[in-house]
């Protein structure tokens, strides 16, 4: 792989002070994938680092279909004209999107809004010319779009849920690997799609979520928060609804999540939030990285000396690193990571690390995917989803065997 980005594009909005960048770190088969974020603090350097991370995630699973990219817009995602800014950014970068730079959603940007705008621009889901001319891949893209709009699990759209579930599964396996007690306490920073679905999954697994931090503050309760209620009343853009807080909840500044009493700490929002200035304040014995590059190299050294175990972002979120190769998975094209999962007569193989949401797409909707038309009639769609979620967890069990990346084995 290259050690510098292949191309970086800068955009200056003509109607506001917004600026944006799109970085394609590397291409595989003329194609790359990653998200688009919008936040006032976004910088060119941040976008390049995030694109680099995406490139390395795809390389880690030896993807034969997708390289890494990322886009970012320096603007307030809460602004009333945020969607207009996003549309102008996507319009400006359309030539690259049409050529195979597949940018989706991320912090402050809903993937559904990206899809809608790309439809309005006549682009649809980003594909290369070769992908567009392949009927199987085209059908897989259609199936992807349908799954994104229609498929749900445990109250979440599958696309919104799968990353958080994967992080929860990785946290669970890492905690068990440490020999941790049942009902361990958890604090998470971030309550967007990843954070909300992660705490929802951990709650269902029997963990006690004692703290959630969003942009407005930290809500904390040593006896455990009412997660179903907080998830159900969650506001747009990942904000907690304070009207759902109970009398025994503490409301603290959102900077205090880092030092909150808990067993497991999960950063699930921004990069570099754990750094040399605050790493020594962490009281948790396990850090599970749900955000991209949330820990700086200086903080890594501090955590190592403190004996804090770390499940790194490359492992905890690798399961969705191939998100934009969904059409290829759904088309039945042979990808990279060999998994055999059996349930009665169902055998699914030659799929990518994106086995959670993307195999769900294949199994539920695609007639050309392996075994998709051969599922036993007893499988209702809901049962099929549960099976795939278990398959996703199986992959994480395999991945988490290397969570002894922890401490001394973690590269710094």
N, C-alpha and C positions, 0 to 999 in steps of 0.2 A: 504493500500500500504506500501511497504518497505520504509524506510527513507534512504536507501543506495543502490547503484547499485547492481544488481544481479551478473553481470560478467563484467570485464574490460579486454580487450586483448590488449597487446602492440606489435607493429610490428616495426622492424628495417630493412630498405632496405639494401640489400647487394651490391647495385651498386651506390648508392648516399648517402648523409647524411640525407635523408628523414626518418622521424619517423611517426608512425601513431597509432591511438587507435580506438578501437571499443567498445562501451559500450552498453550493453543491460540492461536498468534500471529495466524493469519488463516484464514478458511474460503474455499474455492472450491467452489461447488456444494454447500454445506453439509457439506464434507468436508475433513479435514486429516490429515496423516500425519507420523510421526516415531517415534523409539525411546524405550525406557525404560531408564534406567541405575540401577544400585545400587552405592553406594560410600559409605564413612563421611564423605567430604568433600563430598558433594553439598549444594548450597544452592539456595534459591529463586532467587537471582539467576542462578546458573549455568543452571538449567532455562530461565529466561526468555531468556537469551542464546542457548542452543542452539535453542530454538523459533524465535527470531528468525532465526537462521542458516538453519534449515529453510525458513522462509517466504521468505527471499530466494533460496534455491536454486530453489524452485519458481517464483518470479517470474522468475528469470533465464532459465528456459526457457519462460516465458509459459504455465505450466500452466493449462489450462481445467478441470481436474478436482480439483486437490488444493492445499490450503494447508499451512502448516507448524505442527507441534506438537512437544512433547517432554514426557517425564515423568522424574522422578528421585526416588529414595528414598535418604535418608541412613541407611544401614545397611551392615553388613559382609556382602558377598555370599558370604563364606566361612563365615558362621555356619551352624550346623546347621539353624536354623529360617528361613533366608533365603527358601526357597520358600513357607513359610507366610506370611511377611511380604508377599511379592509377591502372593500370592493375596488377602490382605486388602486390599491397595492396589487391585488390579484390581476387587475386589468393591465397594469404596467409590466407585470412579470409573466403575462400570458404566453409570450413566445417561448419562454423556458419551460413553462408548465406543459405546453403543447408538445415540447420535444422530449418530455419524460422526467422532468423534475416534479415529483409528486409531493406537494406540500399539503398537509392536512391541518388539524387543530392542535392546540396546545394551551398553555396558560393564557387566559383571557380571550381565547378564540374557540368557539364551538365548531366542531367538525361539520355539523349539519349546516351551519351558515356558510362554510367554505364550499360544501357541495352545492348548496342552493345558488350561490353566486357563480360558481363555475358552470352550472347549468344555464344560468341567465346569459353568460358570456358565450355559450355554445361550445364549451370545452368538455363538460362532463367530468367524470373521474379521470385524472391524468393518465395518459398512456403514450407509449411511443407509437410511431407509425406501424411498426411490425406487430405490436400488440393489437392495434385497432384492426389490422387486416387478418388476424387469427380468430376465426369464429369461436373456438373453444375459450380463448382468453376473453373475448368480448362477452360471452355468456357468463363467464366467471365474474367479470366486472359488474354485470347486471345483477347477478346473485349477491355480490358484495353490497351493492347499493340497497337492494331489498332487505338484506339482513340488517344493515345499519339502521334502516327506518323501522323495521317490524319486529326484530328479534329482541326479546327481553329476558332477563333472569333476575329473580329476587328483587323486582321493582326497578331495575336499571336496564337501560338499553345495553345490549351485549357489548357494543363498542366502548361504552362508557365504563362498563363494569370490569372488563377482563384484566386490565392492568392492576387495578386495586385488589382484585381477587388474587392475582398472581403474587403481588407483594405480600399479602396476608399469608398465602401458602408458604412462601419462602421464609417469612418471619416465624411461622409455626414450626417449620422443619429446623430452622437454625436454633430456635429456643429449645426444642427437644434434643437437638444435637448437643447443646450445652448442659442437658440434664435439668432444665429449668422446671420450676414448680408449676402446677396447674393453676389456671386463673390469674396468670401474670398480668400486671398493670401496664397499660400502654398510653403514651402521649404521642400525638401526631401533629405536625405542622402542615396545614393545608386541608381544605375541605371541598376541593373541586371534585371532578369525576374520580380521580385516583384516591384522594384522601377519604371521600365519603364511602366509596365502595370498599376500600380497604378496612376501615373501622367497622363497617357493616359485616364484612366477612369475619373479621377477628371476633366481633361480638358473638356471631353465630358459632364460632369455634370454641367459645367458652372463655375468651380473654376479657379482662375488665378494662375498658377504655376510660381512663380517668381525666384525660385532657385533650382538647382540640383547640388549635390556634388557627384563626383566619386573619384577614387583613385588619380587622377591627379589634382583636383582642384574643386572650386565652380564656376559655371556660374550663374550670377544673373542679373535680369532685373526687375526693379520695375513695368514696364508696362506689364510684362508677357512674358514668353518665347514662342517661336514657337514650341509647343510640337509635333505636327505631324511631323515636319521636323527633330527634334532631335531624335524622336523615329525611324523614317525611316532610319536615317543615323547612328544609334547606332552601335558601334564597338563591336567585340566579348568580352566576359567576362565583360559586363556592363560598357563600357567606352564611354564617350561622344566623338563625332567626332568634333574636333575644327574647321574643315573646314566648318561646318554647322552653326557656330556662326555668329550672325548678328552684325552690327557695334555698336549698342547701348547696347551690352552685356558687363557686367563687368566680368573679370576673376580674381578670388581671391584664396587665399590658401584654401585647402579643410577643414581646421580646422574651418573656419569662418561660416560654415553652422549653427552652434549651436546658433550664435548670430545674424543671419540675420533677418531683419525686415520681419515679416509675421504673419498671424493669426493662421495658423496651421503648426506644425512642425512634420515631419515624419521620424524617424530613420528606415531605411530599409536595413541595412547591418550587422554590427557587434554588439556583445554584449558589455555591459558596456560603451558605448560611451557617455552616459549622467551620470556624476558622480559628486562627491563633489567638484571637481575643476572647473566645467564649468556649472553646473545646474543653477547657479544664473545669467548666461548670457542670458538665454532664454527669448526672447521677445514675443513669441507666447502665446496665451491664451489657446490653445489646443494642447496637445501632443498625437499623435496617434502612438502606437508602432507596427511597421511592422516587425522589427527584433525580434529574440528571446532574451529575457532578456536584452534589450538595456539600462535599467536604473538601477543603483545600489540602494540599500536600503538608503544610505546616500543622494543620489540625490532625492529619493522619498520625504524625509522629507523637503528638500529645496523647491521642487516644491509645496508641500502642503502649506508651509508658504507663498510662492509667489502667491498662488491662481491659479496656472496653472492646468487646468483640464487634466486628463490623461485617454485615452482609452487604457487599458492595453493589452499586447500582447496575453494573454490567451483568450481574447475575440475577438480581431481583426483578429487573424489568426487561431482561433479554427476551422473555417470552413474547413480548409485543414489538420487539425491534423490527420485525419483518411485516409490520402492519400493512404497508402499502403494496405488498406482494400478494394480497388476498386473492386478486383475480387469478394469479398464477396457481395458487393453491387450489382454488375452487375449480380451475380448469383441469385439474388432474395432472398438471405438469410435474415431472419428477424434480424435487428440490433437494435439500441438503441433509437434513437430520433424520436418521432412520429410526422410526418408532413403530413398534407393533403393539397395538392395543386390541384386546379381544373381549368381546362380550357376546356370548352365544356364537353366532356366526359372523359377527362383524369384525373384520380385520382392516385396519387403516394403516397404510405404511407410506414411506417416502414423502413425508411432509416436513415442513420447515419448523423452526423453533416457535413460530407463531401458531402453535398448535391449538391454543384455546379458542379464540374467536374465529380464527380462520378455518380451522377444521370444522367448527360448528357450521360455518357457511357451506363448506363442502358437503357435509353429511346431510344437512337439512334441505338444501336447495339445489344442489348441482347434480345433474344426471350424468355428467361425464367423469366425476370424481370417483376414485376407487371405492367400490362397495356402496356408493351413495344410493343406488337403486335397489340394493339387495338387503337393506336393513329389515329385520324380522318385523312382521306387522304389529307385534305387541308394543313396539316402540312408538309412543306418542311423541310429538315434538318436545314436550316438557321433559320426558324421560331421556330423550336424545341429548338435550342440553345438559342434563345432569351427568350423563355419561361422558360428554366431552369435557365438562368441568373436572371430572375425576381424572380424565386423561391429561388435562392441563396440570393437575396437581401431581400426577405421576411424573411428568417431565420435571416439575420443580423438585420432586424428591431426588431425581437423578442429579439435577443441577446442584441442589443444596448439599449433596455429598461433598462438593468442593467448597462449601462454606467454611471449611477449615483453611481457607483463605484468611480466616479470622486472625487477628493479632499478628504474630510474627510472620505468618505466611502471606500477609497482604502486601502486595507490591506498593512501594512508596516512591 
